[in-house]
């Protein structure tokens, strides 16, 4: 991890919420309360971030994907950028209820959206009635907000990375219900016990969010690199080696015509000798 404690301090990761919004379950991550503001212990933040980064890298290297979730105004662009750079699924506009627990219905809706996209691309919509096209485009705009980052998520993710578990409580509860691990940036107003890999820190400041998201993004990219190397080695192992048939092709067994018999014995004596 290339991040230092000073980097976390400069990004304002240590600023928690007001004391009146303090969640008692986050007590172990709080260094002190000053001027009505909870101050987060950055040493614990650093240690928890290291553990989260190690977990994410190992998870991605094993072949599983991580779903990036962050729909609040300060996080959505950072989340979208990190997910696109790593090729991972994401939810940045809104969390669609049932995206994990009702995956069959969600996949059917995504298939419908993909069908509309194909119709738009191949010119099928140009041949349809204007009112019907307008209705489809309105539905496509809604679908784009809902499914923008989920189009290629064909199976359940290996883990979730969440910014602000209080805002994304539905996503966290769905993940917990399905026993999917959650890595999250958790502020002092949230319950860290709902998360398997909490990273205590400020989840409202853009700089604080970005430094944590970029650390997870780097871990994801490192895991992808390891996955690619592993897949290449595996491919070489299972690819059959072409047999060397050069000798077999050069050495030809003469074709044998008929069955050896008396006719095939060379005539030593001529008829005159008889």
C-alpha positions as CSV (number, residue, x, y, z in Angstrom):
1,X,0.0,0.0,0.0
2,X,1.5,3.3,-1.1
3,X,-0.6,5.4,1.3
4,X,0.8,6.8,4.5
5,X,-0.8,8.1,7.7
6,X,0.0,11.6,6.5
7,X,-1.9,11.0,3.3
8,X,-4.9,10.0,5.3
9,X,-4.5,13.0,7.5
10,X,-4.2,15.4,4.6
11,X,-7.3,13.9,3.0
12,X,-9.3,14.5,6.1
13,X,-10.1,10.8,6.7
14,X,-10.0,11.4,10.4
15,X,-13.0,13.7,10.6
16,X,-16.1,11.9,11.8
17,X,-19.6,13.1,12.3
18,X,-21.0,15.3,15.0
19,X,-21.0,13.7,18.4
20,X,-24.8,13.8,18.6
21,X,-24.9,11.5,15.5
22,X,-22.3,9.2,17.0
23,X,-23.0,5.4,16.8
24,X,-21.8,3.7,20.0
25,X,-20.8,0.6,18.0
26,X,-18.1,2.7,16.3
27,X,-16.5,3.5,19.7
28,X,-13.4,1.3,19.1
29,X,-12.5,3.4,16.0
30,X,-12.9,6.8,17.7
31,X,-9.8,8.5,19.0
32,X,-11.5,11.4,20.8
33,X,-14.4,13.9,20.6
34,X,-13.3,17.4,20.1
35,X,-15.5,20.5,19.7
36,X,-18.5,18.3,19.2
37,X,-16.9,16.3,16.4
38,X,-15.8,12.6,16.6
39,X,-12.1,12.1,15.6
40,X,-11.3,8.8,14.0
41,X,-8.1,6.9,15.0
42,X,-6.1,6.9,11.8
43,X,-3.8,4.1,13.0
44,X,-6.8,1.8,13.0
45,X,-7.9,3.2,9.7
46,X,-4.5,2.4,8.2
47,X,-4.5,-1.1,9.7
48,X,-8.0,-1.9,8.5
49,X,-7.3,-0.5,5.1
50,X,-4.3,-2.8,4.7
51,X,-6.4,-5.8,5.6
52,X,-9.1,-4.8,3.2
53,X,-6.6,-4.3,0.4
54,X,-5.1,-7.7,1.0
55,X,-8.5,-9.3,0.9
56,X,-9.6,-7.6,-2.3
57,X,-6.5,-8.5,-4.1
58,X,-6.7,-12.1,-3.1
59,X,-10.4,-12.2,-4.0
60,X,-10.0,-10.8,-7.5
61,X,-6.9,-12.9,-8.1
62,X,-9.0,-16.0,-7.3
63,X,-11.3,-15.2,-10.2
64,X,-14.2,-13.4,-8.4
65,X,-15.4,-9.9,-9.0
66,X,-16.2,-7.1,-6.6
67,X,-19.3,-4.9,-6.9
68,X,-18.6,-1.2,-6.3
69,X,-21.5,0.6,-4.6
70,X,-21.7,4.3,-3.9
71,X,-24.8,6.4,-4.9
72,X,-24.4,9.5,-2.7
73,X,-23.5,12.7,-4.6
74,X,-19.9,12.8,-3.3
75,X,-19.1,9.2,-4.2
76,X,-20.9,8.3,-7.4
77,X,-18.4,9.7,-9.9
78,X,-15.4,8.3,-8.0
79,X,-17.1,4.9,-7.8
80,X,-18.0,4.8,-11.5
81,X,-14.5,5.8,-12.5
82,X,-12.8,3.1,-10.4
83,X,-15.2,0.4,-11.5
84,X,-14.8,1.3,-15.2
85,X,-11.0,1.4,-14.9
86,X,-11.0,-2.1,-13.4
87,X,-13.9,-3.6,-15.5
88,X,-15.9,-4.4,-12.4
89,X,-19.7,-4.0,-11.9
90,X,-21.0,-1.0,-10.1
91,X,-24.0,0.8,-8.8
92,X,-23.6,4.6,-8.7
93,X,-27.0,6.1,-9.7
94,X,-29.2,4.1,-7.2
95,X,-29.2,0.7,-5.6
96,X,-31.9,-1.4,-7.2
97,X,-33.6,-3.3,-4.5
98,X,-33.3,-7.1,-5.1
99,X,-30.2,-6.7,-7.2
100,X,-28.6,-9.5,-5.2
101,X,-31.5,-11.3,-3.6
102,X,-33.9,-11.3,-6.6
103,X,-31.2,-11.8,-9.3
104,X,-33.5,-13.7,-11.7
105,X,-36.0,-10.9,-12.1
106,X,-33.1,-8.4,-12.4
107,X,-31.4,-10.5,-15.1
108,X,-34.7,-10.6,-17.0
109,X,-34.9,-6.8,-16.9
110,X,-31.3,-6.5,-18.0
111,X,-31.9,-8.9,-20.9
112,X,-34.8,-6.7,-22.0
113,X,-32.6,-3.6,-21.8
114,X,-29.9,-5.3,-23.9
115,X,-32.6,-6.2,-26.5
116,X,-33.6,-2.5,-26.7
117,X,-29.9,-1.5,-27.1
118,X,-29.6,-4.0,-30.0
119,X,-32.8,-2.7,-31.6
120,X,-31.4,0.9,-31.4
121,X,-28.1,-0.2,-32.8
122,X,-29.3,-2.2,-35.8
123,X,-31.9,0.4,-36.9
124,X,-35.0,-1.7,-35.9
125,X,-36.5,1.3,-34.0
126,X,-36.3,3.5,-37.1
127,X,-39.0,1.3,-38.7
128,X,-41.3,1.5,-35.7
129,X,-44.1,3.9,-34.9
130,X,-42.9,7.2,-33.3
131,X,-45.1,6.8,-30.2
132,X,-43.8,3.3,-29.6
133,X,-40.2,4.4,-30.0
134,X,-40.7,7.3,-27.6
135,X,-42.2,4.9,-25.0
136,X,-39.2,2.5,-25.4
137,X,-36.7,5.3,-25.1
138,X,-38.3,6.6,-21.9
139,X,-38.0,3.1,-20.5
140,X,-34.4,2.8,-21.7
141,X,-33.5,6.0,-19.9
142,X,-34.9,4.6,-16.7
143,X,-33.1,1.3,-17.3
144,X,-29.8,3.0,-17.9
145,X,-30.0,4.6,-14.5
146,X,-30.8,1.3,-12.9
147,X,-28.6,-1.1,-14.8
148,X,-25.8,1.1,-16.0
149,X,-23.0,-0.8,-14.2
150,X,-24.7,-4.2,-13.9
151,X,-24.9,-5.2,-17.6
152,X,-22.0,-7.6,-17.5
153,X,-22.6,-8.9,-14.0
154,X,-23.8,-12.4,-15.0
155,X,-23.2,-14.0,-11.6
156,X,-23.2,-13.2,-7.9
157,X,-20.2,-11.0,-7.0
158,X,-17.5,-12.3,-4.6
159,X,-17.8,-9.2,-2.4
160,X,-19.2,-5.6,-2.2
161,X,-17.2,-2.4,-1.8
162,X,-19.5,0.2,-0.3
163,X,-19.2,3.9,0.5
164,X,-21.4,4.9,3.4
165,X,-23.1,1.8,4.8
166,X,-25.9,3.9,6.3
167,X,-26.9,5.3,2.9
168,X,-26.5,1.9,1.2
169,X,-28.1,-0.1,4.0
170,X,-30.3,-2.1,1.6
171,X,-27.2,-3.3,-0.4
172,X,-25.4,-4.2,2.8
173,X,-28.4,-6.1,4.2
174,X,-28.8,-8.0,0.9
175,X,-25.1,-8.9,1.0
176,X,-25.4,-10.1,4.6
177,X,-28.4,-12.1,3.8
178,X,-26.5,-14.0,1.1
179,X,-23.3,-14.1,3.2
180,X,-21.4,-12.0,0.7
181,X,-18.5,-10.2,2.4
182,X,-18.6,-6.4,2.5
183,X,-15.7,-4.0,2.4
184,X,-16.8,-0.5,3.3
185,X,-15.8,3.0,4.3
186,X,-17.6,3.4,7.6
187,X,-18.1,6.7,9.4
188,X,-18.8,7.3,13.1
189,X,-22.6,7.4,12.5
190,X,-22.7,3.9,11.0
191,X,-22.6,0.4,12.5
192,X,-19.3,-1.3,11.6
193,X,-20.5,-4.7,12.9
194,X,-22.6,-5.1,9.7
195,X,-19.4,-5.1,7.7
196,X,-16.7,-7.8,7.5
197,X,-13.9,-5.5,6.4
198,X,-14.7,-2.0,7.8
199,X,-12.4,1.0,7.0
200,X,-13.2,3.7,9.5
201,X,-13.1,7.1,7.9
202,X,-14.9,10.2,6.6
203,X,-17.5,9.1,4.1
204,X,-18.6,12.7,3.2
205,X,-15.5,14.5,2.0
206,X,-14.6,13.8,-1.7
207,X,-10.9,13.7,-0.9
208,X,-11.3,11.2,1.8
209,X,-13.6,9.0,-0.4
210,X,-11.2,9.2,-3.3
211,X,-8.1,8.1,-1.4
212,X,-9.9,5.0,-0.1
213,X,-11.5,4.2,-3.4
214,X,-8.2,4.5,-5.3
215,X,-6.5,2.2,-2.8
216,X,-9.2,-0.5,-3.4
217,X,-9.0,0.2,-7.2
218,X,-5.2,-0.4,-7.1
219,X,-5.8,-3.7,-5.1
220,X,-8.3,-4.8,-7.7
221,X,-5.9,-4.1,-10.6
222,X,-3.2,-6.0,-8.8
223,X,-5.6,-8.9,-8.4
224,X,-6.6,-8.8,-12.1
225,X,-2.9,-8.9,-13.1
226,X,-2.3,-12.0,-10.9
227,X,-5.5,-13.6,-12.3
228,X,-4.3,-13.0,-15.9
229,X,-0.9,-14.6,-15.1
230,X,-2.6,-17.6,-13.5
231,X,-5.0,-18.0,-16.5
232,X,-2.1,-17.9,-18.9
233,X,-0.2,-20.6,-17.0
234,X,-3.3,-22.7,-16.7
235,X,-3.9,-22.3,-20.5
236,X,-0.4,-23.5,-21.3
237,X,-0.8,-26.5,-19.1
238,X,-4.0,-27.7,-20.7
239,X,-3.1,-26.9,-24.3
240,X,-2.0,-30.2,-25.9
241,X,1.5,-30.3,-27.4
242,X,1.5,-31.0,-31.1
243,X,3.1,-34.4,-31.8
244,X,6.2,-34.5,-34.0
245,X,5.2,-36.5,-37.0
246,X,8.2,-35.7,-39.1
247,X,9.8,-39.1,-38.8
248,X,6.5,-40.9,-39.4
249,X,5.9,-38.9,-42.5
250,X,9.3,-39.5,-44.0
251,X,9.4,-43.2,-43.3
252,X,6.8,-44.8,-45.4
253,X,5.9,-48.5,-45.1
254,X,5.7,-49.8,-48.7
255,X,2.3,-50.9,-49.7
256,X,1.9,-54.6,-50.1
257,X,-0.2,-55.7,-53.0
258,X,-1.8,-59.0,-52.7
259,X,-0.8,-61.9,-50.4
260,X,2.8,-63.2,-50.7
261,X,2.8,-66.6,-52.5
262,X,4.3,-68.5,-55.2
263,X,3.7,-65.8,-57.7
264,X,5.7,-63.4,-55.7
265,X,8.9,-65.6,-55.6
266,X,11.4,-64.4,-58.1
267,X,12.0,-66.7,-61.1
268,X,15.6,-67.9,-60.9
269,X,15.5,-70.3,-63.7
270,X,14.4,-69.4,-67.2
271,X,12.3,-71.7,-69.3
272,X,15.3,-72.5,-71.5
273,X,17.1,-74.1,-68.5
274,X,14.2,-76.5,-68.1
